[in-house]
Amino acid sequence: MSADGTWNTTVNSPMGAQKATLTIKTEGATFTGTMAGAQGEQPVSGKVDGATLTWGSKLTQPFPIDLEFTVTVDGDKMTGSVKAGAFGSSPLTGERA
């Protein structure tokens, strides 16, 4: 099943649960989309390898930090992790909206 569509995601970070809406449009081995949450909305783009998607993102609020996402799509569920610099990795879960 394709990762295309809208996903309601939750990252269980050291700062608590961070909810966001992720929209994905795949095209071969790449994808584009947006991620909208409490820190605003930003474009995302990354790689597709089978059911696994990877991408990076930079946040400026509440402080500057680079994020590295790795998620696996299984039907209408998404699981993975977000590496947040010195804060380490936090689990990510999502469900198709």
trRosetta pair geometry for C-beta under 8 A, 3 or more apart (Angstrom, degrees):
i j d omega theta_ij theta_ji phi_ij phi_ji
1 73 7.0 -119 87 136 92 113
1 75 5.5 78 30 -111 151 38
1 76 7.8 -47 123 -50 159 55
2 5 7.6 117 105 -11 96 98
2 26 6.2 -145 -163 32 101 132
3 24 5.0 -48 130 115 97 152
3 26 5.7 96 56 -42 96 126
3 31 6.9 -43 85 -99 126 156
3 48 7.1 -157 24 -120 135 118
3 51 7.5 138 -56 -153 106 58
3 53 5.9 117 -147 -45 174 133
3 73 4.4 -160 -95 -35 93 163
3 78 7.7 77 -136 -96 99 116
4 24 5.7 -135 -117 102 34 88
4 25 5.8 44 -127 -118 94 44
4 26 5.5 -103 -62 14 88 91
5 23 7.4 -104 135 -142 28 62
5 24 6.5 1 47 55 44 88
5 96 5.7 19 109 -145 142 103
5 97 7.2 -170 151 42 102 83
6 21 6.3 -7 -170 -176 101 100
6 22 7.2 152 -157 83 51 48
6 23 5.0 -19 -101 -100 75 79
6 24 7.9 174 -83 18 29 70
6 96 7.2 97 79 -163 55 63
6 97 4.2 -42 106 39 103 126
7 21 7.1 154 78 -160 49 51
7 22 4.4 -18 62 64 104 98
7 23 7.6 -176 20 -77 73 32
7 24 6.9 27 -4 -3 114 110
7 78 5.7 16 -151 3 145 146
7 94 4.3 31 171 168 117 133
7 95 6.9 156 -154 77 75 27
7 96 5.9 -51 -101 -102 71 43
7 97 6.3 -158 -101 -18 14 89
8 19 7.2 -11 -176 -165 85 100
8 21 6.1 -25 -102 -104 58 71
8 94 6.2 164 80 -153 43 79
8 95 5.6 -14 56 60 95 80
8 97 5.2 108 -29 -78 93 92
9 19 7.0 155 87 -154 53 51
9 20 5.1 -18 65 65 101 84
9 21 7.4 163 19 -99 83 19
9 22 5.2 40 -12 -7 128 117
9 35 7.9 -35 40 -141 137 103
9 78 6.8 -49 -101 81 98 131
9 92 6.0 -4 -172 -172 114 101
9 93 7.0 163 -151 88 64 40
9 94 3.8 -31 -96 -90 76 110
10 17 5.4 -18 -166 -165 109 102
10 18 7.0 143 -158 71 53 46
10 19 5.3 -21 -99 -97 77 70
10 20 7.9 164 -83 21 33 67
10 92 7.1 163 84 -151 44 55
10 93 5.5 -9 57 60 92 87
10 94 7.1 168 15 -80 62 59
11 17 7.3 147 75 -156 45 50
11 18 4.5 -16 59 59 97 103
11 20 7.5 18 -3 8 102 111
11 82 5.2 -13 -132 16 134 140
11 90 5.3 74 176 110 94 123
11 91 7.3 170 -148 91 56 43
11 92 4.9 -22 -96 -98 78 82
12 16 7.9 -69 -150 171 55 27
12 17 5.7 -23 -104 -98 63 70
12 18 8.0 -164 -75 19 17 75
12 90 5.6 -160 79 -179 57 103
12 91 5.3 8 40 61 107 90
12 92 8.0 -163 13 -80 70 35
12 93 8.0 32 -17 6 101 99
13 16 6.7 -3 67 55 80 31
13 17 7.6 144 25 -104 74 17
13 18 5.3 23 7 -8 122 118
13 82 7.4 -42 -84 74 101 125
13 84 6.8 42 -134 -6 116 158
13 87 7.2 20 -165 150 97 143
13 90 4.4 -32 -97 -108 59 172
14 87 5.5 -131 10 -160 131 115
14 90 7.1 -123 -19 -81 66 126
15 18 6.9 49 80 -57 103 109
18 37 6.3 39 170 -177 91 149
18 38 6.9 -107 -148 20 83 117
19 37 6.3 167 96 -133 49 101
19 38 7.6 85 58 -28 72 97
20 35 5.3 19 162 -178 137 90
20 36 6.1 158 -163 79 83 39
20 37 3.4 -53 -97 -68 93 112
20 38 7.9 -94 -81 2 81 67
21 35 7.3 166 82 -153 46 47
21 36 4.9 -11 55 59 95 96
21 37 7.3 171 16 -69 60 65
21 97 7.1 22 -140 -55 100 147
22 33 6.5 58 177 128 72 139
22 34 7.6 -174 -146 93 43 48
22 35 5.0 -6 -104 -106 76 83
22 44 7.4 -23 -144 31 93 152
22 94 6.7 -36 33 -129 126 154
23 33 4.5 -170 96 -165 65 107
23 34 5.0 17 45 48 108 82
23 35 7.8 -159 23 -73 66 42
24 31 5.4 -6 -163 177 94 136
24 32 7.9 143 -150 80 50 32
24 33 4.4 -59 -96 -56 38 154
24 53 7.3 -67 -130 -111 143 165
25 31 6.3 156 78 -159 43 81
25 32 5.6 -21 62 65 97 78
25 33 5.7 153 11 -74 74 87
26 30 7.4 157 -154 93 62 38
26 31 4.4 -41 -99 -95 61 101
26 48 5.4 56 -138 -63 116 158
27 30 5.7 -19 68 72 84 84
27 31 6.8 146 18 -98 68 45
27 32 7.5 6 8 5 113 94
28 48 7.4 158 112 55 41 123
29 47 6.2 -13 158 -155 83 79
29 48 5.4 -156 -158 60 37 84
29 49 7.2 36 -149 -78 90 57
30 45 6.8 10 178 -177 105 94
30 46 7.0 176 -152 96 68 31
30 47 6.1 -46 -105 -109 60 45
30 48 6.3 -136 -61 7 8 95
31 44 8.0 3 109 114 94 93
31 45 6.7 -174 93 -145 53 56
31 46 5.9 -10 55 60 90 73
31 47 7.7 68 16 159 84 1
31 48 5.4 92 -28 -48 104 111
31 53 6.2 -28 27 -133 143 120
31 55 7.8 -87 70 -59 100 129
32 43 7.1 -20 -169 -172 91 101
32 44 7.1 154 -161 89 45 57
32 45 4.7 -11 -106 -101 70 93
33 43 7.4 154 91 -157 33 61
33 44 5.3 -18 71 62 80 97
33 45 7.5 152 23 -80 60 54
34 41 5.5 10 179 -175 120 104
34 42 6.8 164 -152 84 75 29
34 43 5.7 -52 -98 -105 72 46
34 44 6.4 148 -114 12 17 87
35 41 7.0 171 86 -147 40 59
35 42 6.0 -16 58 60 85 78
35 44 5.2 58 -15 -30 105 130
35 57 6.9 -40 44 -106 145 154
36 40 7.2 -75 -139 149 68 33
36 41 3.9 -14 -100 -98 90 93
36 42 7.9 159 -83 14 52 51
37 40 7.5 1 64 46 57 26
37 41 7.9 136 15 -84 48 52
39 59 5.7 -15 164 -143 165 111
39 60 7.9 149 -176 52 120 62
39 61 5.0 169 -140 75 100 100
39 62 7.8 -113 -101 -32 109 57
40 61 7.5 82 1 41 109 129
42 57 6.6 120 94 -151 136 110
44 55 5.3 75 -178 143 103 157
44 57 6.2 -37 -106 -82 98 111
45 55 6.4 162 90 -130 27 125
46 53 5.9 94 93 178 128 85
46 54 5.3 -156 176 93 128 47
46 55 2.8 -104 -60 -77 136 93
46 56 7.3 140 -95 7 108 56
46 69 7.4 -96 -69 71 165 106
47 53 7.1 165 84 -151 50 52
47 54 5.1 -5 55 56 96 93
47 55 7.3 172 18 -70 62 68
48 52 7.4 147 -158 82 46 51
48 53 5.7 -18 -101 -100 67 76
49 52 4.8 -20 68 67 89 102
49 53 7.9 172 25 -81 68 30
49 54 7.4 14 8 1 109 106
51 72 5.3 50 120 -162 101 80
51 73 5.0 -135 -171 58 88 74
51 74 6.6 54 178 -72 146 61
52 70 6.8 -6 -170 -170 105 83
52 71 7.1 163 -150 87 59 40
52 72 5.1 -29 -94 -96 73 77
52 73 7.9 -167 -79 12 26 74
53 69 7.4 -10 111 119 89 107
53 70 7.6 169 86 -149 50 40
53 71 5.3 -10 58 62 94 90
53 72 7.8 173 17 -86 70 29
53 73 7.0 49 -8 -21 109 105
54 68 7.6 -3 -167 -179 93 83
54 69 6.5 168 -149 92 46 67
54 70 5.1 -2 -103 -103 88 73
54 71 7.9 171 -78 22 45 61
55 68 8.0 -176 96 -151 35 49
55 69 5.2 -3 59 55 75 110
56 66 6.6 -13 -169 -174 109 95
56 67 6.6 153 -160 84 57 58
56 68 5.4 -22 -103 -102 81 66
56 69 7.2 -174 -85 17 28 79
57 66 7.6 152 82 -160 43 52
57 67 4.5 -14 63 61 91 109
57 69 6.8 39 0 -16 109 112
58 64 7.2 -8 -178 -159 96 82
58 65 7.4 171 -154 86 57 39
58 66 5.6 -27 -102 -104 76 64
58 67 7.3 -171 -82 18 26 79
59 63 7.8 53 110 77 102 43
59 64 6.9 170 93 -141 62 34
59 65 5.1 -2 56 55 102 85
59 67 6.4 56 -13 -19 102 115
60 63 7.9 -86 176 157 34 15
60 64 5.4 -3 -124 -92 54 73
65 84 5.7 21 160 -169 134 88
65 85 5.1 -114 -153 -2 94 132
65 87 7.6 9 -151 5 145 122
66 84 7.9 165 84 -146 47 46
66 85 5.9 106 51 -62 77 98
67 82 5.5 -16 -166 -173 108 106
67 83 7.0 148 -160 75 52 53
67 84 5.5 -12 -106 -99 79 73
68 82 7.0 149 73 -160 46 53
68 83 4.2 -8 56 53 102 105
69 80 6.7 63 -178 122 76 138
69 81 7.7 178 -145 93 48 43
69 82 5.3 -16 -98 -105 70 80
69 92 7.0 15 -141 -10 95 164
70 80 5.0 -161 101 -167 57 118
70 81 5.8 3 57 54 92 79
70 83 8.0 37 2 -11 101 99
71 78 5.1 14 176 -180 126 104
71 79 6.7 161 -152 85 77 26
71 80 3.2 -113 -101 -10 56 150
71 81 7.9 179 -77 21 62 39
71 92 6.0 -70 -92 91 107 129
71 94 7.2 11 -154 18 144 125
72 78 7.1 164 80 -152 40 59
72 79 5.8 -18 56 64 89 77
72 80 5.8 146 6 -71 66 96
73 77 7.5 153 -155 86 52 46
73 78 5.3 -23 -100 -100 67 83
74 77 5.2 -20 69 69 87 95
74 78 7.6 164 24 -87 68 34
74 79 7.3 -4 13 12 112 100
76 95 6.1 29 145 -161 89 73
76 96 4.0 -89 -152 17 84 119
77 93 7.6 -34 -168 -166 91 84
77 94 7.1 142 -166 83 47 58
77 95 6.0 -22 -106 -103 61 66
77 96 7.7 -80 -54 -11 30 84
78 92 7.3 -39 125 126 99 99
78 93 6.8 136 85 -170 70 39
78 94 3.6 -6 57 59 116 106
78 95 7.3 -145 20 -61 85 25
78 96 7.9 116 -20 -51 101 67
79 91 7.6 -27 -164 -169 83 96
79 92 7.0 146 -163 88 37 68
79 93 5.7 -5 -106 -109 69 68
79 94 7.7 -157 -64 26 36 72
80 91 7.6 150 92 -157 33 57
80 92 4.8 -16 73 61 79 109
81 89 4.5 12 174 -175 129 116
81 90 6.5 153 -157 74 77 35
81 91 5.8 -50 -101 -106 76 41
81 92 5.9 176 -98 8 17 92
82 89 6.7 151 75 -151 38 66
82 90 5.3 -19 59 59 92 89
82 92 5.4 89 -25 -48 97 119
83 88 7.1 -78 -140 170 71 30
83 89 4.8 -35 -92 -90 69 81
84 87 4.2 -19 93 62 106 118
84 88 7.0 2 53 62 78 33
84 89 7.5 142 12 -102 73 30
84 90 6.5 11 0 1 119 109
87 90 7.4 -14 129 -35 111 108
